[in-house]
Amino acid sequence: MPDMSASASLAMTHLVSFAKEVDEDKVTPGVLGFIVFAAMALAVWALMKSMSRHMDKVDFTQAPDPEAEQAEPKPADAEVSGQGKQKQG
């Protein structure tokens, strides 16, 4: 069976040399940034799905107001709105 400590030390040597090549001033989000982004994306998806279910329950048809049908417009309102009869002469 091969010696694991030798291969592990060789891998660490390559990783350390690779780490030196990476720009130390460069900031990356890393795994934690991905996890936070994924959690936020799942939360938005769940909220959108919930909103869709609630919107499906809403009835958008509006029943006519019976009081509005019974009330007749006043003559002053008819003239202001331009619907009053005007005599031409």
N, C-alpha and C positions, 0 to 999 in steps of 0.2 A: 504494500500500500504506500503511495507516495506521501512524502512529508508535507502536511498541510501548512505548517508554520512557514516553510520556505515560500510556498506559493502565495500565502497571505501577505508576507513581507514584500514579495515582488509586486503584488497588486497595490499595496499601500505606497510603494515607491513610485509606481506609475501615476497613482491618484494624486500624490503630493506634487509631482512634477506638473501634472495637468492643472492643479489648483494654482500653481505659481504663474502659469500662462494666462489664466483668466484675469481680466482687468479688475483690480481691487476697488476702483472707484465706481464700477458699474453696479447698480442696484437692480435686482430682479425680484419679482413677487414670490417665486418659489412655490413649494407645495402648499404652504399655509394660504397664500394668496389664491391659489386654485380652489382650495377647499372652501374658503369664504365666498368666492365668486359662485361656485356650484351651489352652495347653500342658499345664496340670495336668488339665484335663478330658479331653484326649486320652490322657494317661498313665493316668488312672483307667479310661477306657473300655478301653484295651489290657489293663490288669491284670484287669479283670472278664472280658474275653473269654478270656484265658489261663486264669483260674481256672475258668471254665465248661468249657473243654476238659479240664482236669485232673480236674474232678469227674465228667465223663462217663466217664472211664476207670476210676473207682473202682467196685468191686463191693461193694455194701452188704449182700448176703446173707451171713449168717454160717452156716458149717457147724457142725453140732453137735459138741461135744467128745466123742470116744469114751471118754476116761478118766472123764468125769463120768457117763456112762451106766452104766459097769461098776461104779462105786463105789456101795455101798449106804449110806444114811444110818445113822449110829450111833444107838442108842436115846436117848442124851442129847440129840442134836440134834433128834430127832423130838419129844421132850417139850417142849423149849424153844420150838420153832416152833409147837407146838399141834397137830401132826399125829399124835401118838401115840395109841394106843387107850387109853381110860380106861374102867374098869369102873364101871358104874352100879349102885348097890345100896342 
